[in-house]
Amino acid sequence: MIDQVLNNRYRVVRILGSGLSGLIYLAADTRHPDFPVCIIRQLKLPTKNRQTLARLQFLLTHKSETLERLAQTNANPEILDYFVEEKKFYLVEEYIPNFPANSSKKPAQLSGEDPGILRLKEMLALLSLTKEPDWERPLIETLPEEPVTTSESLGHPTVGLSANLKEQQSRKRFWLILGGGVVLIAIAALILIFQGHDRTKAEQFYHQGVAKLKNGDLRGAIKDFNESIQLNPKHLLAYGNRGNAHYDLGAYKAAIDDYSQMIQLDPSNVDAYYNRGLARYDLKDWQGVIEDFNQLIQLRGNDPEAYYKRGVAYYELENYKAAIEDFNQTIRLNPQDGKAYAARGLARAALNNKQEAMADYTKAIELDPNDAKAYYSRGKARFALGDYNGAVEDYTQAIAIEPTNGDAYTNRCSAKLNLDTYQDAIADCTEAINLNPNNDIAYNNRCIAHLNLKDYQNALKDCSQAIQIEPNDDAAYNNRGDIRRELGDQPGALQDYTQAIRLNSNNSIAYSNRGDVRREFGDKQGAIDDYTEAIQIDPDNAFAYYGRGLTHGVLGNREKAIADLQQASKIHLDNGRIGGYNDAQFQLRKLR
């Protein structure tokens, strides 16, 4: 009987008991969006009284009028509906917590009048139908009373009395056991009723929360989901949508707690893993992201977005090969995913596969010509390959799509520095600073542009500002050292180069520059030590070879001087620096 649907509408949740006229059910109204529970009383139809059947038919024919008039009586509980099914008449009543469905006072005993019959009498009286139906009683067995006996009739009064006493005691024990069992059943039924009521209220709060979530009332939605969860701690979707509300508020840790609760209730819920992975992604918990998307991929292995997110996490953890494998899977599952090509390009660039990275960025741009990040990344790849004009083109496209991209202005400034277009470089760095006044790289690049234009005061000002913003920027200290040398402040230059080396002991240029200052101060051995350290760090540092060659020449180490100057000439020539090559050749001619 449980889960049976009556009248194509009322799904039976449980049997609450029985009356003289039939069973009493707790049911859910499946036509209502909140599935409220109600009480349904079964009344067996009379089979012998045609007049009564006719009157019941009248009730069915005039249902709307009857229900309306019944509602005006304010009787509790309210009659919500009635119908006939399989020769049985059913009354549908409002469910009221703690209101007894059966008015019987003693367990396992029936009251003199069944509540269902009383309600039907009210309906008949309301319509001036006074003839009562001839109800058939349900097949409920009762114990017959013992006949009155006397010692005369039995002939053995002592034996008869003893037998009757045992019978009564036996019956008492039977009724005690039966009564106790009914009490337990009634308690269990009440618990189930309350649980059913709680679940109904939980659904109501849940649907209210969903509506508020859709309307953007995130905090209101959370309050409703809280109520729903308090009434039904196993409400999976309430946890999930509360997590979504927390996520939209930026409360990622609270969102993770809710998604974790979903996973605890349903370990195979792929959406919970995905959403928790997203929250961890925003918290930059890359290992957590990998764990969640591992689970998601195990449950649903054809999800391209799962591979993409896990690939990004691997990239952030500098596991570039694993990242590339995941981006490969993303592209296999969705060949039109431009962002996967762009991401794979970044991973390939990190592995120094610049040409492959370029190809990926180009494909990403082909799939999405408005992808500013793809243009920006390709610009960086071109810059790394020495294609400064190509880098300028790509940065220009990125800026056209995203005019507030300060990094694109900064990097285009760097490319223009390498093209010796210093005024244009200053313009780009100035725009980058306007967009972000704390852009230390832009200040440093503009410092270099001013230095090359011999505008030493503005150069000094910009490099000092870059250092103020980022005190650990060794490149800014090195550049300011160059400016101080040009301004004749050799001690200041020596101090800046030394600070650059403290911040970055692998700064080959800072070592060679400090070597120059030491050579000018007459500290020849100190200069040779710095040049040698610079060459060990970077064997292609032509300036270190040139400076050491000059120092050896002053010390009379002619062969060493020639060897260093020849190496400096070669490196300058290989890198297209004709001015440097000519200077080294001039010094060689002087030695020969």
C-alpha positions in Angstrom: 0.0 0.0 0.0 2.9 2.3 0.7 3.7 4.5 -2.4 0.3 3.6 -3.9 -1.2 6.7 -5.6 -4.8 7.4 -4.9 -7.0 9.4 -7.4 -3.8 9.8 -9.5 -2.7 12.4 -7.0 -2.2 11.3 -3.4 0.9 9.1 -2.8 0.5 7.0 0.4 3.5 7.6 2.7 2.4 5.4 5.5 -0.7 3.9 7.2 -1.5 5.8 10.4 -4.2 3.4 11.7 -7.8 2.4 11.1 -11.3 3.5 12.0 -14.7 1.8 11.9 -15.0 2.8 8.3 -11.6 1.9 7.0 -7.9 2.7 7.0 -6.3 6.1 7.7 -3.3 7.2 5.6 -0.6 9.9 5.6 -0.2 10.9 2.0 1.7 13.5 -0.1 -0.1 15.7 -2.6 1.9 15.1 -5.8 0.1 17.9 -7.7 1.4 20.6 -5.4 4.9 21.9 -6.0 5.9 21.5 -2.4 4.3 18.0 -2.0 2.5 18.8 1.3 1.3 15.9 3.4 -2.4 15.3 4.2 -4.7 12.8 6.0 -6.8 10.5 3.9 -9.7 8.5 5.5 -11.1 5.5 3.8 -14.9 5.0 4.1 -16.5 1.8 2.7 -19.5 2.5 0.5 -22.9 1.1 1.6 -24.0 -1.6 -0.8 -27.7 -2.0 0.3 -29.0 1.5 0.5 -29.5 3.0 -3.0 -30.8 6.3 -1.6 -27.5 6.8 0.3 -25.5 6.0 -2.8 -27.5 8.6 -4.7 -26.7 11.2 -2.0 -23.0 10.4 -2.2 -23.2 10.8 -5.9 -24.8 14.2 -5.3 -21.8 15.2 -3.1 -19.4 14.1 -5.9 -21.3 16.1 -8.5 -21.3 19.2 -6.4 -17.8 18.9 -5.0 -16.7 22.6 -5.6 -19.8 23.9 -3.8 -19.5 21.5 -1.0 -15.8 22.2 -0.4 -16.4 25.9 -0.5 -19.3 25.7 2.1 -17.2 23.4 4.3 -14.3 25.9 4.3 -16.7 28.5 5.6 -17.5 26.4 8.7 -13.8 26.8 9.9 -13.9 23.2 11.1 -10.6 21.6 12.0 -9.0 19.8 10.3 -10.2 21.3 7.0 -11.6 18.9 4.4 -9.5 19.5 1.3 -10.9 17.0 -1.2 -12.9 13.8 -1.5 -13.3 11.1 -4.2 -14.4 7.6 -4.9 -12.0 4.8 -6.0 -12.6 1.1 -6.2 -16.0 1.4 -4.5 -14.5 3.2 -1.5 -15.1 6.8 -0.5 -12.1 8.8 0.5 -11.9 12.0 2.6 -8.8 14.2 2.3 -8.1 16.3 5.4 -5.6 19.0 6.3 -2.6 17.6 8.2 -2.3 19.3 11.6 0.7 18.2 13.7 -0.3 16.7 17.1 -3.9 16.5 16.0 -5.1 12.8 16.5 -6.1 11.1 13.2 -8.2 8.7 15.3 -10.1 9.9 18.3 -10.1 6.5 20.1 -9.1 6.9 23.7 -7.9 3.3 24.5 -5.4 1.3 22.4 -6.9 -1.5 20.3 -10.4 -0.4 21.2 -12.7 1.6 18.9 -14.7 4.7 19.9 -18.4 4.8 19.6 -18.3 7.1 16.5 -15.7 7.1 13.7 -14.2 10.5 12.9 -14.6 9.8 9.2 -18.3 9.0 9.6 -18.7 12.2 11.6 -17.1 14.3 8.9 -19.3 12.7 6.2 -22.4 13.4 8.4 -21.3 17.1 8.5 -21.2 17.1 4.7 -24.6 15.5 4.4 -26.1 17.8 7.0 -24.6 20.8 5.2 -26.5 19.9 2.1 -29.7 19.0 4.1 -29.2 15.3 3.5 -30.4 13.7 6.7 -30.7 10.1 5.8 -27.6 8.3 7.2 -25.9 5.6 5.2 -25.9 2.0 6.3 -22.2 1.6 6.9 -20.6 -1.8 6.7 -18.2 -2.5 9.5 -14.7 -3.5 8.6 -13.6 -7.0 9.5 -12.2 -6.3 12.9 -12.3 -9.2 15.4 -13.2 -8.5 19.1 -13.1 -10.9 21.9 -16.6 -12.1 22.9 -17.7 -11.6 26.5 -17.9 -14.7 28.6 -21.5 -15.9 29.4 -22.6 -15.4 33.0 -22.3 -18.7 34.8 -23.4 -19.9 38.3 -22.5 -22.7 40.5 -25.8 -24.3 39.8 -25.4 -24.4 36.1 -21.8 -25.5 36.2 -22.3 -28.0 39.0 -18.7 -27.3 40.1 -18.7 -23.7 41.3 -15.0 -23.7 42.5 -13.7 -25.1 39.3 -15.9 -22.8 37.2 -14.8 -19.7 39.1 -11.1 -20.7 38.8 -11.4 -21.3 35.1 -13.2 -17.9 34.5 -10.5 -16.1 36.6 -7.7 -17.6 34.5 -9.6 -16.6 31.3 -9.9 -13.0 32.6 -6.2 -12.9 33.6 -5.2 -14.3 30.2 -7.3 -11.6 28.5 -5.8 -8.9 30.7 -2.3 -10.0 29.8 -3.3 -10.0 26.1 -4.7 -6.5 26.2 -1.7 -5.2 28.1 0.6 -6.6 25.5 -1.6 -5.4 22.7 -2.0 -2.0 24.3 1.8 -1.6 24.8 2.5 -2.6 21.3 0.0 -0.1 20.0 1.6 2.7 22.1 5.0 1.8 20.6 3.5 1.8 17.1 1.7 5.1 17.8 5.0 6.7 19.0 6.8 5.4 16.0 4.0 6.7 13.8 4.2 10.1 15.4 8.0 10.2 14.9 7.5 9.4 11.3 4.7 12.0 11.0 7.0 14.7 12.5 9.8 13.6 10.2 7.5 13.8 7.2 6.4 17.2 8.4 10.0 18.4 8.8 10.9 17.1 5.4 7.9 19.0 3.9 8.9 22.2 5.7 12.5 21.6 4.6 11.4 21.4 1.0 9.5 24.7 1.4 12.6 26.4 2.7 14.7 24.8 0.0 12.4 26.1 -2.8 12.4 29.6 -1.2 16.2 29.5 -1.1 16.4 28.5 -4.8 14.1 31.4 -5.8 16.2 33.9 -3.8 19.4 32.5 -5.2 18.0 33.0 -8.8 17.0 36.6 -7.9 20.5 37.4 -6.5 19.5 37.5 -2.8 22.4 35.4 -1.8 22.3 36.0 2.0 18.5 35.4 2.0 19.0 32.2 0.1 21.6 31.0 2.6 19.2 31.6 5.5 16.5 29.5 3.8 19.0 26.7 3.0 20.1 26.8 6.7 16.5 26.2 7.8 16.1 23.5 5.2 19.2 21.7 6.4 18.3 22.1 10.1 15.0 20.3 9.3 16.5 17.7 7.0 20.3 17.3 7.6 20.5 15.0 4.6 19.1 17.4 2.1 21.8 17.0 -0.6 20.6 19.9 -2.9 20.3 22.3 0.0 24.0 21.9 0.8 24.9 22.2 -2.8 22.9 25.4 -3.5 24.1 26.9 -0.2 27.6 26.2 -1.4 26.8 28.0 -4.6 25.5 31.0 -2.7 28.7 31.1 -0.5 30.8 30.8 -3.7 29.1 33.7 -5.4 29.7 35.8 -2.2 33.4 34.9 -2.4 33.2 32.8 0.8 35.1 29.9 -0.8 36.0 28.1 2.4 32.3 28.0 3.4 31.4 26.8 -0.1 34.0 24.0 0.2 32.5 22.9 3.5 29.1 22.6 1.8 30.4 20.7 -1.2 32.3 18.4 1.1 29.0 17.6 2.9 27.4 16.8 -0.5 30.3 14.4 -1.2 29.9 12.8 2.2 26.2 12.2 1.5 26.8 11.2 -2.1 30.4 10.1 -2.9 29.6 9.8 -6.6 28.2 13.3 -7.1 30.3 14.7 -10.0 28.9 18.2 -9.6 30.0 18.4 -6.0 33.6 17.5 -7.0 33.5 20.0 -9.8 32.2 22.9 -7.7 34.6 22.1 -4.8 37.4 22.0 -7.4 36.4 25.5 -8.6 36.4 26.9 -5.1 39.8 25.4 -4.4 40.9 26.9 -7.8 40.0 30.4 -6.6 41.8 29.8 -3.4 44.9 28.6 -5.4 44.8 25.3 -3.6 46.3 23.6 -6.6 46.8 20.2 -4.9 43.2 20.3 -3.8 42.1 21.1 -7.3 44.0 18.1 -8.7 42.5 15.8 -6.1 38.9 16.9 -6.9 39.3 16.7 -10.6 41.0 13.3 -10.3 37.8 12.1 -8.7 35.6 13.8 -11.3 37.6 12.3 -14.2 37.4 8.9 -12.6 33.6 9.2 -12.4 33.2 11.0 -15.8 36.2 10.6 -18.0 35.0 12.6 -21.0 34.7 16.0 -19.3 37.1 18.4 -21.2 36.7 21.1 -18.6 37.9 18.8 -15.8 41.1 18.0 -17.8 41.5 21.7 -18.5 41.2 22.8 -14.8 43.5 20.0 -13.6 46.0 21.0 -16.3 46.0 24.6 -15.0 46.7 23.3 -11.5 49.6 21.2 -12.8 50.9 24.3 -14.6 50.8 26.4 -11.5 52.7 23.7 -9.6 55.3 23.8 -12.5 54.5 20.2 -13.5 54.4 21.3 -17.2 54.5 17.9 -18.7 51.5 16.8 -16.8 49.8 20.0 -17.7 50.5 19.5 -21.4 49.0 16.0 -21.2 45.8 17.3 -19.7 45.5 20.1 -22.2 46.0 17.4 -24.9 43.0 15.6 -23.5 41.0 18.8 -23.4 41.8 19.4 -27.1 41.0 15.8 -28.0 37.6 16.0 -26.4 36.9 19.6 -27.6 39.1 20.6 -30.6 37.5 24.0 -30.7 38.6 25.0 -27.2 40.8 28.0 -27.9 41.8 28.5 -24.2 43.2 24.9 -24.1 45.6 25.7 -27.0 46.6 29.0 -25.3 47.2 27.2 -22.0 49.2 24.5 -23.7 51.3 27.2 -25.3 52.2 28.6 -21.9 53.2 25.2 -20.7 55.3 24.6 -23.8 56.9 28.0 -23.4 57.8 27.1 -19.8 59.7 24.1 -21.2 61.4 26.4 -23.7 59.6 24.9 -26.6 59.0 28.4 -28.1 58.1 27.4 -31.6 55.5 24.9 -30.4 54.2 27.5 -28.1 53.9 30.0 -30.9 51.9 27.4 -32.9 49.5 26.9 -30.0 48.9 30.6 -29.5 48.3 31.1 -33.3 45.7 28.3 -33.2 44.0 29.9 -30.2 43.8 33.2 -32.0 42.4 31.4 -35.1 39.6 29.9 -32.9 39.0 33.1 -31.1 40.3 36.3 -32.8 39.2 38.3 -29.8 41.3 36.4 -27.3 43.5 39.2 -25.9 45.4 36.8 -23.7 46.4 34.7 -26.7 47.8 37.7 -28.5 49.6 38.8 -25.3 51.1 35.3 -24.8 52.2 35.1 -28.4 53.8 38.5 -28.0 55.9 37.2 -25.1 56.9 34.2 -27.2 58.0 36.5 -30.1 59.9 38.7 -27.7 61.7 35.6 -26.3 62.6 34.6 -29.9 64.0 38.1 -30.6 61.2 39.1 -32.9 60.6 42.5 -31.4 58.5 43.8 -34.3 56.2 40.8 -34.1 56.0 41.2 -30.3 54.9 44.8 -30.8 52.2 43.7 -33.3 50.8 41.2 -30.9 50.8 43.5 -27.9 49.1 46.1 -30.0 46.3 43.6 -30.9 45.9 42.7 -27.2 45.6 46.4 -26.3 43.0 47.0 -29.0 40.9 44.2 -27.6 41.6 45.0 -23.9 42.6 48.7 -23.7 43.1 48.5 -19.9 45.7 45.7 -20.1 48.6 47.4 -18.3 51.0 44.4 -18.7 50.6 44.6 -22.5 51.6 48.3 -22.4 54.6 47.4 -20.2 55.8 44.6 -22.4 55.3 46.6 -25.6 57.5 49.3 -23.9 60.2 46.6 -23.4 59.9 45.5 -27.1 60.3 49.1 -28.2 63.4 49.6 -26.0 65.0 46.7 -28.0 64.0 48.5 -31.2 65.6 51.7 -29.9 62.3 53.6 -30.2 62.7 55.2 -26.8 60.1 58.0 -27.0 57.4 55.4 -28.0 58.6 53.2 -25.2 58.2 56.1 -22.7 54.7 56.6 -24.0 53.7 53.0 -23.4 55.3 52.8 -19.9 53.6 56.1 -19.0 50.2 54.6 -20.0 51.0 51.4 -18.0 51.8 53.6 -14.9 48.5 55.5 -15.4 46.6 52.2 -15.3 48.6 51.0 -12.3 50.7 53.5 -10.3 52.4 50.6 -8.5 53.8 49.1 -11.7 57.5 48.9 -10.8 58.4 47.2 -14.1 57.0 50.1 -16.1 59.0 52.6 -14.0 62.1 50.5 -14.5 61.6 50.3 -18.3 60.9 54.0 -18.5 64.1 54.6 -16.5 66.0 52.6 -19.2 64.4 54.7 -22.0 65.3 58.0 -20.2 68.9 56.6 -19.7 69.3 55.9 -23.4 68.1 59.4 -24.2 70.7 60.7 -21.6 67.9 62.2 -19.6 69.6 61.1 -16.4 67.6 63.0 -13.8 64.2 61.5 -15.0 66.0 58.1 -15.3 67.2 58.4 -11.7 63.7 59.4 -10.6 62.0 56.5 -12.3 64.5 53.8 -11.1 64.3 55.1 -7.5 60.5 54.9 -7.8 60.7 51.3 -9.0 63.0 50.5 -6.0 60.5 52.1 -3.6 57.7 50.0 -5.0 59.7 46.8 -5.1 62.8 47.0 -2.8 63.9 43.5 -3.9 64.2 44.4 -7.6 67.9 43.7 -8.4 67.5 45.0 -12.0 66.3 48.4 -10.8 69.4 48.7 -8.5 71.6 47.7 -11.4 70.1 50.3 -13.7 70.3 53.0 -11.1 74.0 52.1 -10.7 74.4 52.8 -14.4 72.8 56.2 -14.1 75.0 57.1 -11.1 78.1 56.2 -13.1 76.9 58.5 -15.9 76.4 61.2 -13.3 79.9 60.6 -11.9 78.6 59.2 -8.6 81.0 56.2 -8.6 80.5 55.3 -4.9 76.7 55.4 -5.3 77.1 53.2 -8.4 79.3 50.7 -6.5 76.7 50.6 -3.7 73.8 49.9 -6.1 75.6 47.2 -8.0 76.6 45.5 -4.7 73.0 45.6 -3.5 71.8 44.1 -6.8 74.3 41.2 -6.3 73.1 40.7 -2.7 69.5 40.4 -4.0 70.5 38.1 -6.9 73.8 36.4 -6.7 73.3 35.2 -10.3 73.1 38.7 -11.8 76.0 38.4 -14.3 75.5 42.0 -15.6 75.7 43.5 -12.0 79.0 41.7 -11.5 80.5 43.0 -14.8 79.2 46.5 -14.0 80.8 46.4 -10.6 84.0 45.2 -12.2 84.0 48.3 -14.4 83.7 50.6 -11.4 86.4 48.7 -9.5 88.7 49.0 -12.6 88.0 52.7 -12.7 88.9 53.0 -9.0 92.2 51.2 -9.7 91.1 48.0 -7.9 92.4 45.8 -10.7 92.2 42.4 -8.9 88.8 43.2 -7.5 87.7 44.0 -11.1 89.1 40.7 -12.5 87.3 38.8 -9.7 84.0 40.4 -10.6 84.5 39.8 -14.4 85.4 36.2 -13.8 82.3 35.6 -11.6 80.1 37.2 -14.3 81.6 34.9 -17.0 81.0 31.8 -14.8 77.4 32.8 -14.4 76.9 33.7 -18.0 79.6 32.5 -20.5 78.1 34.7 -23.2 78.5 38.0 -21.2 80.7 39.8 -23.8 80.9 42.9 -21.6 82.6 40.9 -18.9 85.2 39.5 -21.4 85.8 43.0 -22.7 86.3 44.5 -19.2 88.6 41.7 -18.1 90.6 41.9 -21.3 91.2 45.7 -20.7 92.2 45.0 -17.1 94.6 42.2 -18.2 96.1 44.6 -20.7 96.7 47.3 -18.0 98.4 44.6 -15.8 100.6 43.5 -18.7 98.9 40.2 -19.2 98.9 40.5 -23.0 98.0 37.0 -24.0 95.1 36.9 -21.5 94.0 40.3 -22.7 94.0 39.2 -26.4 92.1 36.0 -25.6 89.3 37.9 -23.7 89.0 40.6 -26.3 88.7 38.0 -29.1 86.0 36.2 -27.2 84.2 39.5 -26.6 84.4 40.3 -30.4 82.9 36.9 -31.3 80.0 37.2 -28.9 79.2 40.7 -29.9 79.3 39.7 -33.6 77.2 36.6 -33.0 74.5 38.8 -31.4 74.6 41.5 -34.0 76.1 44.1 -31.7 78.4 45.8 -34.2 79.3 48.7 -31.9 80.6 46.3 -29.3 82.5 44.3 -31.9 84.2 47.4 -33.2 85.3 48.5 -29.7 86.8 45.1 -29.0 88.6 45.0 -32.4 90.0 48.5 -31.7 91.5 47.3 -28.4 93.0 44.2 -30.1 94.7 46.4 -32.6 96.2 48.4 -29.9 97.7 45.3 -28.2 99.1 44.0 -31.4 
